[in-house]
């Protein structure tokens, strides 16, 4: 069992940066792979990035690769998403999620625990 709380969202201009944080409760955080997903108005939830339990493996959606960086600090029970060169199409509610293995990291169906989301709005 793990509880997740996202923070760091806000309003930013095109080309700007934001860093999202996901704080997790529970002593087993280091055993979970973590992912970031997002959902824009009228769109389906889509994969953004994921990181393995140790932080040794990372994967990104093509749309954000080179602009976003996922990282984690297991000592702080926190996963981060650094977002640079933001575009209006990045506007969405961003969700943090946790899963018990690295298998199918881009599939939302594999994640058992979800945060409530944080809004990111990029103005054009």
CORRA-V790398 format. One record per pair of residues at least 24 apart in sequence whose C-alpha atoms are under 6 Angstrom apart, sorted by the first residue. I is the first residue (numbers start at 1). J is the second residue. Records with the same first field share a line. If there is no record, write none. Layout:
# CORRA-V790398
I->J ; J
This chain:
# CORRA-V790398
2->26
4->115
5->115
6->117 ; 118
7->118
9->118 ; 119 ; 120
10->120
11->121 ; 122
12->122
13->122 ; 123
14->86 ; 87 ; 122 ; 123 ; 124
15->85 ; 86
16->85 ; 86
17->83 ; 84
18->83
19->81 ; 82 ; 83
20->80 ; 81
21->79 ; 80
22->78 ; 79
23->78
24->77
30->74
32->98 ; 99 ; 100
33->98 ; 99 ; 101 ; 102
34->97 ; 98
35->96 ; 97
36->95 ; 96
37->94 ; 95
38->92 ; 93 ; 94 ; 95
39->92 ; 93
40->92
47->106
52->102
88->122 ; 123 ; 124
91->120 ; 121 ; 122
92->120
93->117 ; 118 ; 119
94->118
